[in-house]
Amino acid sequence: MRLVAEGLSAKRGEDLIFQDISFEIAGGEALVVKGPNGSGKSTLLRVLAGLLPAESGTAKLLAAAHPVERVGEGAHYLGHRNAMKRELTVEENLAFWKAFFGDFAGGQGMAVDAAVEAVGLGGIAHLPFGYLSAGQQRRMAMAKLLVAWRPVWILDEPTAALDIAAEEMFSDLVMAHLARGGLAIAATHQPLGLTGARELRMAGFAPVDAGSWA
Ligand SMILES: Nc1ncnc2c1ncn2[C@@H]1O[C@H](COP(=O)(O)OP(=O)(O)OP(=O)(O)O)[C@@H](O)[C@H]1O
């Protein structure tokens, strides 16, 4: 499986935020998107996830087993917000997402209780999501990635509000995802501990070509 982005440009409002971004990553690989505040990292991730239209260019998911897909079809997007209902329990939230997403071809999501254990929060899944601390809420949002299989994980500042143990836990989860043949694209200011990850450096309004990512 490969994710191929070619000549991506995007606007916010009337402003062109970036142009000519091209990259390619394969199953088992991670791409870390770096750059100063406002350089367009979140915008790029939202374009890849299909949440914002690209001004030009394409991003495709190519797999031998099935036809070309829009990246968003095969992706989980973890944004700045956790996308959980505060009044529902953790279990109810995760069960909703599991049923809503279903599994993408080629994999199977974890059971809700296994996902809760995997993020180290067994024992509090009966609580309303709104009762959890900020870091616990973020961990639960990560469990959302586990309950339904998506080959691509698109992660925007995934470790904000996490303690060091949770950062390590998350890096292990991403590495396990890559080991299953998944792909990950993460925008972050913090080191994520993703051994061997490639880097895309956003410079604000400037073309980014193959020479700028490694
Ligand atoms: N809805 C919008 N309308 C107009 N401009 C916007 C909108 N949303 C974001 N922008 C602008 O787009 C630019 C890129 O924002 P973006 O959130 O992608 O940056 P970022 O690199 O993720 O920043 P940070 O590191 O602070 O999270 C910024 O200059 C921002 O002000």
The ligand as an ORCA input file, in Angstrom:
! r2SCAN-3c Opt
* xyz 0 1
  N     -10.482     29.198      8.462
  C      -9.391     29.904      8.152
  N      -9.473     31.023      7.400
  C      -8.372     31.721      7.068
  N      -7.124     31.384      7.447
  C      -6.998     30.297      8.190
  C      -8.101     29.493      8.597
  N      -7.645     28.470      9.329
  C      -6.302     28.602      9.386
  N      -5.908     29.694      8.705
  C      -4.523     30.146      8.520
  O      -3.831     29.140      7.813
  C      -2.460     29.144      8.222
  C      -2.032     27.718      8.505
  O      -2.695     27.255      9.667
  P      -2.447     25.795     10.205
  O      -3.378     25.584     11.361
  O      -2.518     24.842      9.077
  O      -0.920     25.887     10.708
  P      -0.053     24.880     11.593
  O       1.274     24.755     10.918
  O      -0.806     23.637     11.860
  O       0.125     25.729     12.930
  P       0.350     25.295     14.485
  O       1.765     24.791     14.571
  O       0.172     26.603     15.195
  O      -0.700     24.277     14.824
  C      -2.346     30.092      9.411
  O      -1.775     31.307      8.968
  C      -3.783     30.308      9.831
  O      -3.978     31.582     10.360
*
